Amino acid sequence: MALHTELPAHLEEVDVIITGGGTSGNVLASRLSDAYPDLSILVIEGGPDNANNPNVTIPSLFRFNLGPDSTTSTAVVGHPEGQLAGRTVPVSSGAVLGGGSSVNALAYARGQASDFDAWNTKGWSADELLPFMKKLETFHGEDDLGTHGHSGPIEASFGKYVNEPLMDDFVTAVNETGYNKVSDVHNLKAIDAVARNFRYASPKDGKRQDTAHKYLHPRLHDNKHPNLNVLVGAQVNKILFGDGPAKEATGIEYRLNPKFQTANESDSSGVYSIKARKLVVVSAGVFGTPLILERSGLGDKKVLDAAGIKVTRELPGVGHEYHDHQAMSFVYKSKVAPVDTVDSLFTGLRNLTDLIQNDDPILSWTGIDAMAKIRPNTTTLAEFRDQYRATWEREFSNLPTKPLFLLALINGLLADVDLLSPKAAYFTIAPFLVHPKSRGHVHITGPGIDDPVDFRTGFVSDSDDFDVLSHVWAYKRQREAARRMKFYDGEVASKHPPFPEGSGASLAKPPGEGLTYSAADDELIKTFVRERVGTISHGLGTCRMAPEQEMGVVDASLNVYGTERLKVADMSIAPGNVSGNTMNTAVLIGEKAADIIIKELSG
């Protein structure tokens, strides 16, 4: 049992290799090691160890993981996209032990039961997954429907700090616009509802609940898991296969990550390999997993040929179905005292060094305090054009608990750091489209890890404008709620569409007056969306669990089609989107994958 930056010479072969020590991979490794302590398991993570890194463990510091100089995350930058006003949209992902669970914004948000049922895969319905949803968490709130867990490793709570006034103001305002005030919008059923929102923080010590600290690290130090090993700072290039026709995975090829360490001088190639006696599981995330498979010769023949890769097994679905929650953020001036916003931690109003030294409870706060799950009603749908309604009828009408948007309240700024000032107070409402119609892709362009990535988000690219029209609707709904809040003090003009003077939607209108939007105003909102829409790094679907003839890559047992002893277990396998932040689903996939593999090994 050890964590390595370089494998010891004797460790040339193990039973199971897990390529990626991210959110799902750590869960899988830990549960396998619990079930079979004699099973030799190696987790290979491209980033560094996260143990006791304050930017990881302290919730309020999550922003420090997402900057351009971060050593805990990386960004894939796409091509310029015409429908996004020619912009490139960088999408970040965790590049540290724990993956996204180590660097995300910690918001607790689960999908709906209808999301998992829509995956239409045996063993993966909501009822079949519910035991694993409960197993992974300790939920410190009301559980009226009995859908939460209360003794699992991942805690969901307010941490050690609650800032109630703005939180409750938002909940009341959203309620006044016609949505239900509830205690929990993440009970798998709640719809058209708003509530205070938990985060992945412990109420005891206020620390982040990432899967490295809550699953993996305890097992590396408890002397009960002697055959669990973790290699950090090592990047997997490809999967190795045997010479026979069975396409049997026999190991992996990797290199030391040059960002953190250099190769052994005795090995001039800098390329290493290790064998797997029983199984290789790829768990490198929505970007890493399809790229590894393609470098291994698994993918669309046209992509592989163009990249100079020999085809091991043609699988056109690899990298094909990228989709993500499309996010907007709208900033408002706030009547809250600047010192009572989360921005106060970064503007000098509070001494961050002293707070850390004193383990101040406020450090367990992220500012993301409330959330709503909403969808248009019948009256509103009648106002949309026929093409929009046709998509709605096909994708939503028979699923009454399927939201179109999540609205998140932030007591401060989310991404608009250009506004940071010790003299100003803001709040942000961030609507994100959780079931977009648009799709993108991610592919290799060459055989090497450092070769450019062919990536398109595909945001708002659907031909009937379902996505962009949905954003127009969400803009109006969130703005109506904001203007009802007692702490509302006006819009920040640069963070809203430029409605002209005299428009019924003018930013100059006082909150007591109703807003009306003309066709020209709607066009301004559309343009604003195309110029601003971005990601909150909730990508999925690039190695879908679906029939192969439907561009699937893995089956219901996570086996890669046309291969043996090779599985995928991370968010890339999700065949459809989820109505919540994807960390919960990633942990769930790790738990389910462990159950599948444990049963297979016992047979």
C-alpha positions as CSV (number, residue, x, y, z in Angstrom):
1,M,0.0,0.0,0.0
2,A,1.7,3.1,-1.1
3,L,1.6,6.3,-3.1
4,H,4.4,6.7,-5.6
5,T,5.8,9.2,-7.9
6,E,7.8,6.5,-9.6
7,L,7.0,2.8,-9.5
8,P,9.4,0.5,-7.6
9,A,11.2,-1.9,-9.8
10,H,9.4,-5.0,-8.4
11,L,6.0,-3.6,-9.4
12,E,6.0,-4.8,-13.1
13,E,2.6,-6.5,-13.1
14,V,-0.7,-6.1,-11.1
15,D,-4.1,-7.6,-11.3
16,V,-6.1,-4.4,-12.1
17,I,-4.9,-1.1,-13.6
18,I,-7.2,1.9,-13.2
19,T,-6.0,4.7,-15.5
20,G,-7.1,7.8,-13.8
21,G,-7.3,8.7,-10.1
22,G,-10.3,11.0,-10.5
23,T,-13.7,11.1,-9.0
24,S,-14.9,7.6,-10.2
25,G,-11.5,5.8,-10.3
26,N,-10.8,6.4,-6.6
27,V,-14.2,5.0,-5.6
28,L,-13.7,2.0,-7.8
29,A,-10.2,1.2,-6.5
30,S,-11.2,1.6,-2.9
31,R,-14.2,-0.6,-3.1
32,L,-12.3,-3.3,-5.0
33,S,-9.6,-3.2,-2.4
34,D,-12.2,-3.6,0.3
35,A,-13.7,-6.6,-1.3
36,Y,-10.4,-8.3,-2.3
37,P,-7.5,-7.2,-0.1
38,D,-5.2,-9.6,-1.9
39,L,-6.0,-8.2,-5.3
40,S,-3.2,-6.0,-6.5
41,I,-4.5,-2.7,-7.8
42,L,-2.7,0.2,-9.4
43,V,-4.2,3.6,-9.9
44,I,-2.3,5.8,-12.3
45,E,-3.0,9.6,-12.0
46,G,-1.6,12.2,-14.4
47,G,-1.7,15.0,-11.8
48,P,-0.1,15.3,-8.4
49,D,-1.2,14.1,-5.0
50,N,-3.9,16.2,-3.4
51,A,-3.3,15.2,0.3
52,N,-3.9,18.2,2.6
53,N,-3.5,20.7,-0.2
54,P,-5.3,23.7,1.2
55,N,-6.6,24.8,-2.2
56,V,-8.3,21.4,-2.3
57,T,-9.4,20.8,1.3
58,I,-10.7,24.4,2.0
59,P,-13.9,24.9,0.2
60,S,-13.7,28.7,-0.2
61,L,-10.4,28.4,-2.0
62,F,-11.8,26.3,-4.9
63,R,-11.3,29.3,-7.3
64,F,-7.5,28.9,-7.0
65,N,-7.7,25.5,-8.7
66,L,-9.2,26.9,-11.9
67,G,-6.8,29.6,-13.0
68,P,-4.4,29.4,-15.9
69,D,-1.4,28.7,-13.6
70,S,-3.2,25.9,-11.7
71,T,-1.3,22.7,-10.9
72,T,-4.5,20.9,-10.0
73,S,-6.6,21.4,-13.2
74,T,-6.1,21.7,-16.9
75,A,-8.2,23.1,-19.7
76,V,-9.0,21.7,-23.1
77,V,-9.4,24.6,-25.6
78,G,-11.7,24.1,-28.5
79,H,-11.8,25.4,-32.0
80,P,-13.3,28.8,-32.7
81,E,-17.0,28.2,-33.2
82,G,-19.1,30.3,-35.5
83,Q,-22.4,30.0,-33.5
84,L,-20.4,31.3,-30.5
85,A,-19.5,34.5,-32.2
86,G,-16.2,32.9,-33.2
87,R,-15.1,32.2,-29.7
88,T,-13.1,29.3,-28.3
89,V,-14.5,27.9,-25.1
90,P,-11.9,26.4,-22.7
91,V,-13.3,23.6,-20.6
92,S,-11.4,22.8,-17.4
93,S,-11.1,19.4,-15.7
94,G,-9.4,18.1,-12.6
95,A,-5.7,17.2,-13.1
96,V,-4.9,16.1,-9.6
97,L,-5.7,13.0,-7.4
98,G,-9.5,13.2,-6.9
99,G,-10.1,14.7,-10.3
100,G,-13.0,17.1,-10.5
101,S,-14.1,16.3,-6.9
102,S,-10.9,18.0,-5.8
103,V,-11.3,21.2,-7.7
104,N,-15.0,21.8,-8.3
105,A,-17.2,24.4,-6.7
106,L,-18.6,21.8,-4.2
107,A,-22.3,22.4,-5.0
108,Y,-24.4,19.4,-4.0
109,A,-26.8,18.6,-6.8
110,R,-28.1,15.2,-7.9
111,G,-29.9,14.2,-11.1
112,Q,-33.5,13.3,-11.4
113,A,-34.8,9.7,-11.3
114,S,-36.1,10.3,-14.8
115,D,-32.6,11.0,-16.0
116,F,-31.3,7.6,-15.1
117,D,-34.4,5.8,-16.3
118,A,-33.9,7.6,-19.7
119,W,-30.5,5.9,-20.0
120,N,-32.6,2.8,-20.9
121,T,-29.9,0.4,-19.7
122,K,-30.5,-2.7,-17.7
123,G,-29.0,-2.3,-14.2
124,W,-28.8,1.5,-14.5
125,S,-32.4,2.6,-13.8
126,A,-33.1,5.0,-10.9
127,D,-34.5,2.2,-8.7
128,E,-31.5,0.0,-9.4
129,L,-29.0,2.8,-8.7
130,L,-30.7,4.1,-5.6
131,P,-28.8,1.8,-3.2
132,F,-25.5,3.1,-4.6
133,M,-26.8,6.7,-4.3
134,K,-27.4,6.1,-0.7
135,K,-24.2,4.2,-0.1
136,L,-22.0,7.1,-1.2
137,E,-23.3,9.9,1.0
138,T,-24.1,11.2,4.5
139,F,-26.8,13.7,3.9
140,H,-27.3,16.2,6.7
141,G,-30.8,17.4,5.8
142,E,-34.4,16.4,5.6
143,D,-35.1,13.2,3.7
144,D,-38.8,13.1,3.2
145,L,-38.8,10.7,0.3
146,G,-36.1,8.4,1.8
147,T,-33.8,8.8,-1.2
148,H,-30.7,10.0,0.6
149,G,-27.9,8.1,2.4
150,H,-26.9,8.8,6.0
151,S,-23.8,6.8,6.6
152,G,-21.7,7.1,3.5
153,P,-18.2,8.6,3.0
154,I,-19.2,11.8,1.2
155,E,-20.9,14.4,3.4
156,A,-23.4,16.9,2.2
157,S,-24.1,19.9,4.5
158,F,-23.7,23.6,4.9
159,G,-20.3,23.0,6.3
160,K,-19.6,25.1,9.3
161,Y,-21.0,28.4,7.9
162,V,-24.4,29.5,6.8
163,N,-25.2,33.0,5.4
164,E,-28.9,33.0,5.5
165,P,-30.3,36.5,4.5
166,L,-29.5,36.5,0.8
167,M,-30.1,32.8,0.5
168,D,-33.6,33.0,1.9
169,D,-34.3,36.2,0.0
170,F,-33.6,34.3,-3.3
171,V,-35.7,31.3,-2.2
172,T,-38.6,33.7,-1.4
173,A,-38.3,35.6,-4.6
174,V,-38.2,32.5,-6.8
175,N,-41.2,31.2,-4.9
176,E,-43.1,34.4,-5.6
177,T,-42.5,33.9,-9.4
178,G,-44.5,30.6,-9.2
179,Y,-42.2,27.9,-8.0
180,N,-42.5,25.8,-4.9
181,K,-40.4,26.4,-1.8
182,V,-39.1,23.0,-0.6
183,S,-36.5,21.7,1.8
184,D,-34.6,19.6,-0.9
185,V,-34.5,20.0,-4.7
186,H,-32.3,17.0,-5.0
187,N,-34.6,14.2,-3.8
188,L,-34.8,12.8,-7.4
189,K,-38.3,14.0,-7.9
190,A,-38.6,17.8,-7.1
191,I,-39.5,20.0,-10.0
192,D,-40.4,23.7,-10.4
193,A,-38.9,24.1,-6.9
194,V,-36.4,26.1,-5.1
195,A,-34.4,25.5,-1.8
196,R,-31.4,26.3,0.2
197,N,-28.5,24.2,-1.2
198,F,-25.9,22.1,0.5
199,R,-22.3,21.6,-0.5
200,Y,-19.8,18.8,-0.3
201,A,-18.3,19.9,3.0
202,S,-18.3,18.3,6.4
203,P,-20.3,20.0,9.2
204,K,-17.6,18.9,11.6
205,D,-14.4,20.2,10.1
206,G,-15.7,22.1,7.1
207,K,-13.4,20.3,4.7
208,R,-14.1,19.4,1.1
209,Q,-15.4,15.9,0.4
210,D,-13.3,14.7,-2.5
211,T,-13.0,11.0,-3.4
212,A,-9.2,11.0,-2.7
213,H,-9.6,12.1,0.9
214,K,-12.8,10.3,1.6
215,Y,-12.1,7.0,-0.2
216,L,-8.5,6.5,-1.3
217,H,-6.2,8.1,1.3
218,P,-7.8,6.4,4.3
219,R,-7.1,3.0,2.7
220,L,-3.6,3.9,1.8
221,H,-2.8,4.4,5.5
222,D,-4.9,1.9,7.4
223,N,-2.7,-1.2,7.0
224,K,-5.7,-3.1,5.7
225,H,-5.1,-2.7,2.0
226,P,-1.6,-4.0,1.3
227,N,-2.0,-4.3,-2.4
228,L,-3.5,-0.9,-3.2
229,N,-0.9,1.3,-5.0
230,V,-1.2,4.8,-6.5
231,L,1.2,6.3,-9.0
232,V,0.8,10.1,-9.4
233,G,2.4,12.4,-12.0
234,A,2.2,9.7,-14.7
235,Q,0.2,10.1,-17.9
236,V,-1.2,7.1,-19.7
237,N,-0.5,7.1,-23.4
238,K,-2.3,4.0,-24.5
239,I,-3.6,0.5,-23.7
240,L,-1.6,-2.5,-24.7
241,F,-3.2,-5.5,-26.3
242,G,-2.2,-9.1,-26.8
243,D,-1.3,-10.4,-30.2
244,G,-4.3,-12.7,-30.6
245,P,-7.6,-11.9,-32.3
246,A,-9.4,-11.4,-29.0
247,K,-8.2,-7.8,-28.6
248,E,-7.4,-8.6,-24.9
249,A,-6.0,-5.7,-22.8
250,T,-2.8,-6.7,-21.2
251,G,-1.5,-3.5,-19.7
252,I,-0.8,0.1,-20.4
253,E,2.0,2.4,-21.6
254,Y,2.7,5.6,-19.7
255,R,5.2,8.4,-19.2
256,L,6.0,10.6,-16.2
257,N,4.2,13.9,-16.5
258,P,6.9,16.5,-17.5
259,K,5.0,19.2,-15.6
260,F,5.9,17.5,-12.3
261,Q,8.9,15.2,-12.9
262,T,11.4,14.0,-15.4
263,A,12.0,10.5,-16.7
264,N,14.7,8.3,-15.2
265,E,18.0,9.1,-16.9
266,S,18.6,5.3,-17.4
267,D,15.6,5.1,-19.7
268,S,16.2,7.5,-22.5
269,S,12.8,6.8,-24.2
270,G,10.8,8.1,-21.1
271,V,8.2,5.5,-21.9
272,Y,7.2,2.8,-19.4
273,S,4.7,0.0,-19.3
274,I,3.0,-2.2,-16.7
275,K,1.0,-5.4,-17.2
276,A,-2.5,-6.2,-16.0
277,R,-3.3,-9.8,-15.2
278,K,-7.0,-9.4,-15.0
279,L,-8.4,-6.0,-16.1
280,V,-7.7,-2.5,-17.3
281,V,-10.3,0.1,-16.4
282,V,-10.0,3.5,-18.2
283,S,-11.3,6.3,-15.8
284,A,-9.6,9.4,-17.2
285,G,-12.8,11.5,-17.7
286,V,-14.8,12.9,-20.5
287,F,-11.7,14.1,-22.3
288,G,-8.9,11.8,-21.2
289,T,-10.8,8.5,-21.7
290,P,-11.7,8.9,-25.4
291,L,-8.2,10.2,-26.2
292,I,-6.6,7.2,-24.5
293,L,-8.9,4.8,-26.4
294,E,-8.1,6.5,-29.7
295,R,-4.4,6.5,-29.1
296,S,-4.9,2.7,-28.5
297,G,-6.5,2.2,-31.9
298,L,-10.1,2.2,-30.7
299,G,-12.3,4.8,-32.4
300,D,-13.6,6.1,-35.7
301,K,-11.4,4.8,-38.5
302,K,-11.3,8.3,-40.2
303,V,-10.0,9.9,-37.0
304,L,-7.4,7.2,-36.4
305,D,-6.2,7.2,-40.0
306,A,-5.8,11.0,-39.9
307,A,-3.8,10.7,-36.6
308,G,-1.5,8.0,-37.9
309,I,-2.9,5.3,-35.5
310,K,-3.4,1.7,-36.6
311,V,-6.9,0.5,-36.0
312,T,-7.2,-2.0,-33.2
313,R,-11.0,-2.1,-33.3
314,E,-13.3,0.4,-35.1
315,L,-15.6,2.2,-32.6
316,P,-17.1,5.3,-34.2
317,G,-18.8,6.4,-31.0
318,V,-15.5,7.2,-29.2
319,G,-15.2,11.0,-28.7
320,H,-18.4,11.5,-30.7
321,E,-21.2,12.6,-28.3
322,Y,-19.7,15.4,-26.1
323,H,-22.3,17.4,-24.3
324,D,-22.2,19.7,-21.3
325,H,-24.3,21.9,-19.2
326,Q,-24.4,25.3,-20.9
327,A,-24.0,28.0,-18.4
328,M,-24.7,31.7,-18.2
329,S,-24.1,34.1,-15.2
330,F,-25.9,37.3,-14.6
331,V,-24.6,39.8,-12.0
332,Y,-26.6,42.1,-9.9
333,K,-25.7,44.9,-7.4
334,S,-26.5,43.8,-3.9
335,K,-27.6,45.7,-0.8
336,V,-25.7,43.1,1.3
337,A,-22.7,44.6,3.1
338,P,-19.6,43.8,1.1
339,V,-18.1,42.0,4.0
340,D,-21.0,39.6,4.0
341,T,-20.3,38.3,0.5
342,V,-18.0,35.5,-0.4
343,D,-15.9,38.0,-2.4
344,S,-14.8,39.5,1.0
345,L,-12.3,36.6,1.2
346,F,-10.5,37.9,-1.9
347,T,-10.8,41.7,-1.8
348,G,-8.9,42.3,1.5
349,L,-12.0,42.9,3.6
350,R,-11.1,39.8,5.4
351,N,-7.5,38.6,6.1
352,L,-7.4,35.3,4.3
353,T,-4.1,34.2,5.9
354,D,-5.5,34.8,9.4
355,L,-8.7,33.0,8.5
356,I,-6.7,29.9,7.4
357,Q,-4.4,30.0,10.5
358,N,-7.5,30.1,12.7
359,D,-9.5,27.6,10.7
360,D,-12.3,30.1,10.6
361,P,-15.8,28.5,9.8
362,I,-16.3,30.9,6.9
363,L,-13.7,29.0,5.0
364,S,-16.2,26.2,4.5
365,W,-18.4,28.6,2.5
366,T,-18.4,28.8,-1.3
367,G,-21.2,31.4,-1.7
368,I,-23.3,29.0,-3.7
369,D,-26.3,29.0,-1.4
370,A,-29.5,28.1,-3.2
371,M,-30.7,26.3,-6.2
372,A,-33.9,25.8,-8.3
373,K,-35.0,23.2,-10.8
374,I,-37.4,24.7,-13.3
375,R,-39.1,24.2,-16.7
376,P,-41.6,26.1,-18.8
377,N,-45.3,25.6,-18.2
378,T,-48.0,24.9,-20.7
379,T,-48.8,28.6,-21.1
380,T,-45.2,29.6,-21.8
381,L,-44.7,26.8,-24.2
382,A,-47.5,28.1,-26.4
383,E,-45.4,31.2,-27.0
384,F,-42.6,29.2,-28.6
385,R,-42.4,28.4,-32.3
386,D,-43.5,25.0,-33.7
387,Q,-40.0,23.6,-34.0
388,Y,-39.3,24.3,-30.3
389,R,-42.5,22.7,-29.2
390,A,-41.8,19.6,-31.3
391,T,-38.5,19.1,-29.5
392,W,-40.3,19.7,-26.2
393,E,-42.9,17.1,-27.0
394,R,-40.3,14.5,-27.9
395,E,-37.8,15.1,-25.1
396,F,-39.8,16.6,-22.2
397,S,-43.5,16.4,-22.3
398,N,-43.8,12.8,-21.1
399,L,-41.2,13.4,-18.3
400,P,-42.9,15.9,-16.0
401,T,-40.0,15.9,-13.4
402,K,-37.3,16.7,-16.0
403,P,-36.1,20.2,-15.6
404,L,-34.8,22.4,-18.4
405,F,-32.6,24.6,-16.2
406,L,-31.0,24.8,-12.8
407,L,-30.7,28.2,-11.3
408,A,-27.9,28.7,-8.8
409,L,-27.5,31.7,-6.5
410,I,-24.0,32.9,-5.6
411,N,-23.6,35.5,-2.8
412,G,-20.9,37.3,-4.8
413,L,-19.2,36.8,-8.1
414,L,-18.8,33.5,-9.8
415,A,-16.5,34.2,-12.8
416,D,-16.7,37.9,-13.3
417,V,-13.6,38.7,-11.2
418,D,-13.1,42.0,-13.1
419,L,-15.7,43.5,-10.8
420,L,-14.0,42.5,-7.5
421,S,-13.8,45.5,-5.2
422,P,-13.8,45.9,-1.4
423,K,-16.3,48.7,-1.8
424,A,-18.9,46.8,-3.9
425,A,-21.3,43.9,-3.2
426,Y,-22.8,41.7,-5.9
427,F,-24.8,38.5,-6.2
428,T,-24.9,36.3,-9.3
429,I,-27.7,34.1,-10.7
430,A,-26.3,31.3,-12.9
431,P,-28.8,29.4,-15.0
432,F,-27.4,26.3,-16.6
433,L,-29.2,24.3,-19.3
434,V,-29.1,20.8,-18.1
435,H,-30.6,19.0,-21.1
436,P,-29.2,20.7,-24.2
437,K,-29.8,19.5,-27.7
438,S,-26.5,20.5,-29.1
439,R,-23.5,18.1,-29.2
440,G,-19.8,18.4,-29.8
441,H,-16.8,16.1,-30.1
442,V,-13.3,15.5,-28.8
443,H,-10.6,13.6,-30.8
444,I,-6.9,13.1,-31.1
445,T,-5.0,14.6,-34.0
446,G,-1.8,12.5,-33.6
447,P,-0.3,9.6,-31.7
448,G,1.2,11.6,-28.8
449,I,-0.1,12.9,-25.5
450,D,1.1,16.4,-26.4
451,D,-0.5,16.5,-29.9
452,P,-3.3,19.1,-30.2
453,V,-6.8,18.0,-29.4
454,D,-9.7,18.3,-31.9
455,F,-12.4,19.7,-29.6
456,R,-15.7,21.4,-30.3
457,T,-18.2,22.2,-27.5
458,G,-21.1,22.4,-30.0
459,F,-22.8,24.8,-27.6
460,V,-26.1,26.3,-29.0
461,S,-25.3,24.6,-32.4
462,D,-28.6,22.7,-32.8
463,S,-30.3,23.5,-36.1
464,D,-33.7,24.5,-34.6
465,D,-32.3,26.9,-31.9
466,F,-33.8,24.9,-29.1
467,D,-30.8,25.7,-26.8
468,V,-30.5,29.4,-27.5
469,L,-34.3,29.9,-27.2
470,S,-34.2,28.0,-23.9
471,H,-31.5,30.5,-22.7
472,V,-33.8,33.4,-23.6
473,W,-36.5,31.9,-21.5
474,A,-34.2,31.3,-18.5
475,Y,-32.8,34.9,-18.7
476,K,-36.3,36.3,-18.2
477,R,-37.2,33.9,-15.4
478,Q,-34.0,34.6,-13.4
479,R,-34.2,38.3,-13.9
480,E,-37.8,38.4,-12.7
481,A,-36.7,36.6,-9.5
482,A,-33.7,38.9,-9.0
483,R,-35.9,42.0,-9.2
484,R,-38.2,40.7,-6.5
485,M,-35.3,40.2,-4.0
486,K,-35.1,42.8,-1.2
487,F,-31.3,42.8,-1.6
488,Y,-31.6,43.6,-5.3
489,D,-29.9,47.0,-6.1
490,G,-30.0,46.9,-9.9
491,E,-28.3,45.0,-12.7
492,V,-24.6,45.3,-13.6
493,A,-25.1,46.6,-17.2
494,S,-22.0,45.0,-18.7
495,K,-23.3,41.6,-17.5
496,H,-26.7,41.8,-19.2
497,P,-27.9,42.3,-22.8
498,P,-27.8,45.9,-23.9
499,F,-31.5,46.7,-24.1
500,P,-32.0,50.2,-25.6
501,E,-33.4,53.2,-23.8
502,G,-37.2,53.0,-24.0
503,S,-37.3,49.2,-24.2
504,G,-39.8,47.4,-22.0
505,A,-36.9,45.4,-20.8
506,S,-34.6,48.4,-20.0
507,L,-32.1,47.9,-17.2
508,A,-33.2,51.4,-16.0
509,K,-36.7,50.2,-15.1
510,P,-37.2,50.2,-11.3
511,P,-38.0,46.8,-9.7
512,G,-41.6,47.7,-9.1
513,E,-42.4,47.9,-12.8
514,G,-43.0,44.8,-14.9
515,L,-40.8,44.0,-17.8
516,T,-41.9,43.3,-21.4
517,Y,-39.6,41.9,-24.1
518,S,-40.0,42.7,-27.8
519,A,-38.8,40.5,-30.6
520,A,-35.8,42.9,-30.9
521,D,-35.1,42.4,-27.2
522,D,-35.2,38.7,-27.7
523,E,-32.6,38.9,-30.4
524,L,-30.4,40.9,-28.1
525,I,-30.6,38.2,-25.6
526,K,-29.8,35.5,-28.2
527,T,-26.7,37.5,-29.3
528,F,-25.6,38.0,-25.7
529,V,-25.9,34.2,-25.1
530,R,-23.9,33.4,-28.2
531,E,-21.2,35.8,-27.1
532,R,-21.1,34.7,-23.4
533,V,-22.4,31.1,-22.9
534,G,-19.8,28.9,-21.4
535,T,-19.3,25.8,-19.3
536,I,-19.3,24.7,-15.7
537,S,-17.3,21.6,-16.7
538,H,-20.1,19.1,-16.5
539,G,-19.1,17.3,-19.7
540,L,-20.1,13.7,-20.4
541,G,-21.1,11.2,-23.1
542,T,-17.9,10.7,-25.1
543,C,-17.8,6.9,-24.6
544,R,-21.5,6.3,-24.2
545,M,-23.0,3.2,-22.6
546,A,-25.3,2.3,-25.4
547,P,-25.8,-0.3,-28.2
548,E,-22.8,-0.2,-30.5
549,Q,-25.1,0.5,-33.5
550,E,-26.2,3.7,-31.6
551,M,-22.7,5.0,-31.3
552,G,-22.2,3.2,-28.1
553,V,-18.7,2.4,-26.8
554,V,-19.4,0.3,-23.7
555,D,-22.1,-2.2,-22.7
556,A,-24.1,-2.2,-19.5
557,S,-21.2,-4.0,-17.7
558,L,-18.9,-1.2,-19.0
559,N,-17.0,-3.5,-21.3
560,V,-15.5,-1.8,-24.4
561,Y,-17.1,-3.3,-27.4
562,G,-14.9,-5.7,-29.4
563,T,-12.3,-6.1,-26.6
564,E,-11.7,-8.2,-23.6
565,R,-10.5,-7.3,-20.1
566,L,-11.1,-3.6,-20.8
567,K,-13.7,-1.4,-19.2
568,V,-14.5,2.3,-18.9
569,A,-15.8,3.9,-15.7
570,D,-16.3,7.6,-15.5
571,M,-18.7,10.4,-16.8
572,S,-17.8,9.6,-20.4
573,I,-20.1,6.6,-20.3
574,A,-23.2,8.5,-19.4
575,P,-25.6,8.0,-22.3
576,G,-27.7,11.0,-21.4
577,N,-27.4,14.2,-19.3
578,V,-28.2,14.6,-15.6
579,S,-30.1,17.4,-13.9
580,G,-27.4,18.2,-11.4
581,N,-23.7,18.8,-11.0
582,T,-21.9,15.7,-12.3
583,M,-19.7,14.9,-9.3
584,N,-22.6,13.0,-7.7
585,T,-23.1,10.9,-10.8
586,A,-19.4,10.3,-11.2
587,V,-19.2,8.9,-7.6
588,L,-22.3,6.9,-8.4
589,I,-20.6,5.4,-11.5
590,G,-17.6,4.5,-9.4
591,E,-19.8,2.7,-6.9
592,K,-21.8,0.9,-9.6
593,A,-18.6,-0.1,-11.5
594,A,-17.1,-1.6,-8.4
595,D,-20.2,-3.6,-7.8
596,I,-20.1,-5.0,-11.4
597,I,-16.4,-5.9,-11.2
598,I,-16.6,-7.4,-7.7
599,K,-19.4,-9.7,-8.9
600,E,-17.5,-10.6,-12.0
601,L,-14.3,-11.4,-10.0
602,S,-16.2,-13.6,-7.6
603,G,-17.7,-15.6,-10.5
